[in-house]
Amino acid sequence: MIRKTILCTVAVLLLLSCGGSGDYDMEKPAIDMSGASAFPLTCDTVYRGESFTFGALFTDNRELGNYNIEIHNNFDHHSHSTDNTPCAPDERKAPVNPFIYNRDFRIPAGTVSLEVRNSIPVPEDVDTGDYHFMIRLTDRAGWQQLKAVSIKVRERETGAGVRLVSPDGAAKALSASERDGDGSVM
């Protein structure tokens, strides 16, 4: 009997000690990809050897914390199930030199809304194909929101398909100013 009384007393004390002001942040932050500068969206394409600008709006009811951007290959067609928009996959393949990007960003203290724009370089020699672009947004209370979209990494087609290869094997796409009107080399 004494044992039950002690257990009940401990349980009641634990429950009462968890009480407080009740002023807790119980909401996840939000990642808004609906604005005019939002990029990339599902099925968007980025190009080898070029940079692109990631754009999104982050909000929280109390205070944002930090965010992470990760890009990894999806050559095996796995899913993160955060986007219902289908994107036709390329053929399955084994990675040779996949694009891997993983970077954390701090958000200034006290921020509840932040429009982000980050330039992300895509190396020239990475494998083309299917990739996942993932955003992890965490608020100061520790709640996290995840957004994953399927994107493509491609080789940019030059207007006339002109490509020069230097003696060291490096390919260079010619700009419009380096070609004349019919696509031939000036």
Sequence and secondary structure as in RCSB ss.txt:
>XXXX:A:sequence
MIRKTILCTVAVLLLLSCGGSGDYDMEKPAIDMSGASAFPLTCDTVYRGESFTFGALFTDNRELGNYNIEIHNNF
DHHSHSTDNTPCAPDERKAPVNPFIYNRDFRIPAGTVSLEVRNSIPVPEDVDTGDYHFMIRLTDRAGWQQLKAVS
IKVRERETGAGVRLVSPDGAAKALSASERDGDGSVM
>XXXX:A:secstr
 HHHHHHHHHHHHHHHHH S         EEE  STT B  TT EEETT EEEEEEEEE SS EEEEEEEEEE T
T                   SS   EEEEEE  TT SEEEEEEEEE  TTS  EEEEEEEEEEETTS EEEEEEE
EEEE    TT  EEE TTS EEE  GGGB TTS B 
